[in-house]
Amino acid sequence: MSAADNKKLMQEIFVSAGDPDPAARDRSLFTASLADDAKWIVTGQYSWSRIFTGKQSILNDLHGHVRSRLVERARTLAHRFIADGDHVVVEAKGDNVTKAGVRYDNDYCLVFRLENGKIKEVREYCDSILTERALGPFPQAQ
């Protein structure tokens, strides 16, 4: 796929997932576009920093834990997309509240690497202090 095709796919994913009406949000495009062997890399040097390997780990371990801490499903609104070959960089802002009533409106820079229309890798850059303050430390692996 071309850089333009990759950018368009990522725009469609964020538009469908970020709808302000919770009932209208569609995560299926993201899920369908995530390769079975994808990797999600949470950068930095804090408790959330790790590599989630595989679609199920990304959806259940990472996103599942985030969902367990929030009042509603996570909402991340993208405001800039930059595409170069197989990579699409997305700048986004969270719009979330934790079950403890704390705002979790993190700023993100997400670097997606796509291959044949599938998301193969995501590198997540965000405010690590805000993440741990609002969501708490990431649980240790069992």
Phi, psi and omega per residue, in radians:
M1 nan 2.648 3.138
S2 -1.397 2.914 3.067
A3 -1.016 -0.701 3.133
A4 -1.125 -0.700 3.103
D5 -1.126 -0.751 3.126
N6 -1.094 -0.750 3.123
K7 -1.089 -0.768 -3.136
K8 -1.084 -0.733 3.117
L9 -1.069 -0.796 -3.131
M10 -1.145 -0.652 3.068
Q11 -1.078 -0.757 3.133
E12 -1.117 -0.702 3.123
I13 -1.071 -0.821 -3.096
F14 -1.245 -0.609 3.102
V15 -1.144 -0.795 -3.096
S16 -1.214 -0.595 -3.104
A17 -1.464 -0.358 -3.034
G18 -1.769 0.190 -3.141
D19 -0.959 2.313 -3.120
P20 -1.113 -0.364 3.104
D21 -1.531 1.932 -3.088
P22 -0.939 -0.595 -3.125
A23 -1.206 -0.423 -3.080
A24 -1.591 -0.172 -3.089
R25 -1.153 2.385 -3.100
D26 -2.180 1.888 3.110
R27 -1.584 -0.117 -3.022
S28 -1.148 -0.545 3.114
L29 -1.165 -0.738 3.068
F30 -1.072 -0.870 -3.113
T31 -1.040 -0.777 3.137
A32 -1.163 -0.491 -3.097
S33 -1.550 -0.123 -3.116
L34 -1.520 2.105 3.134
A35 -1.121 2.581 3.136
D36 -1.022 -0.573 -3.111
D37 -1.802 0.421 -3.116
A38 -1.110 2.769 3.053
K39 -2.195 2.411 3.036
W40 -2.068 2.013 -3.068
I41 -1.828 1.994 3.038
V42 -1.607 1.938 -3.041
T43 -1.342 2.916 3.038
G44 1.927 -2.925 -3.073
Q45 -2.294 0.910 3.141
Y46 -2.371 -3.139 -2.975
S47 -1.076 -0.445 3.136
W48 -1.451 -0.259 -3.070
S49 -1.193 2.011 3.137
R50 -3.059 3.039 3.076
I51 -1.938 2.130 3.035
F52 -1.650 2.045 -3.039
T53 -1.891 2.166 3.118
G54 1.724 2.550 -3.110
K55 -0.959 -0.797 -3.085
Q56 -1.157 -0.645 3.098
S57 -1.156 -0.718 3.117
I58 -1.107 -0.851 -3.084
L59 -1.234 -0.706 -3.045
N60 -1.611 -0.904 -3.044
D61 -1.278 -0.907 -3.112
L62 -1.372 -1.141 -3.076
H63 -1.155 -0.599 3.102
G64 -1.095 -0.728 3.120
H65 -1.166 -0.747 3.105
V66 -1.030 -0.827 3.135
R67 -1.020 -0.626 -3.106
S68 -1.189 -0.313 -3.111
R69 -1.689 -0.272 -3.027
L70 -1.807 2.726 3.087
V71 -1.162 -0.787 3.120
E72 -2.127 3.082 3.029
R73 -1.027 2.573 -3.134
A74 -1.022 2.381 3.102
R75 -2.123 2.105 3.132
T76 -2.220 2.096 -3.059
L77 -1.825 2.068 -3.118
A78 -1.456 2.495 3.110
H79 -2.247 -0.070 3.067
R80 -2.664 2.374 3.095
F81 -2.228 2.227 3.097
I82 -2.226 2.155 -3.090
A83 -2.017 2.442 3.082
D84 -2.586 1.821 -3.133
G85 1.076 -2.154 -3.109
D86 -1.490 0.041 -3.081
H87 -1.953 2.427 3.018
V88 -2.255 2.161 3.097
V89 -1.725 2.265 -3.108
V90 -2.134 2.137 2.975
E91 -1.669 2.322 -3.045
A92 -2.580 2.881 3.136
K93 -2.311 2.306 3.075
G94 -1.345 2.729 3.082
D95 -2.485 1.418 -2.951
N96 -2.466 2.784 3.052
V97 -2.316 2.336 3.106
T98 -1.371 2.899 3.097
K99 -1.116 -0.364 3.091
A100 -1.498 0.031 3.100
G101 1.505 0.208 -3.137
V102 -1.592 2.323 3.067
R103 -1.182 2.373 3.054
Y104 -2.238 1.504 -3.065
D105 -2.045 1.097 -3.060
N106 -1.217 2.679 2.990
D107 -1.698 2.376 -3.088
Y108 -2.215 2.550 2.844
C109 -2.159 2.002 -3.085
L110 -1.996 2.181 3.127
V111 -1.882 1.939 -3.132
F112 -1.718 2.357 2.976
R113 -1.969 2.160 -3.094
L114 -1.950 2.667 3.101
E115 -2.508 2.045 -3.139
N116 0.921 0.748 3.080
G117 1.394 0.138 3.134
K118 -2.063 2.491 3.072
I119 -1.361 2.045 -3.123
K120 -1.738 -0.513 -3.100
E121 -2.683 2.504 3.048
V122 -2.284 2.262 3.000
R123 -1.925 2.073 -3.080
E124 -1.817 2.186 3.034
Y125 -2.055 2.257 -3.131
C126 -2.737 -3.117 3.102
D127 -1.394 1.750 -3.067
S128 -1.157 -0.603 3.131
I129 -1.133 -0.762 3.094
L130 -1.095 -0.741 -3.141
T131 -0.993 -0.882 -3.108
E132 -1.226 -0.584 3.112
R133 -1.164 -0.751 -3.063
A134 -1.482 -0.725 -3.031
L135 -1.813 -0.245 -3.094
G136 1.487 2.982 3.109
P137 -1.134 2.634 3.085
F138 -1.280 2.387 -3.117
P139 -1.092 2.543 3.080
Q140 -1.211 2.596 3.118
A141 -1.111 2.503 3.133
Q142 -1.440 nan nan
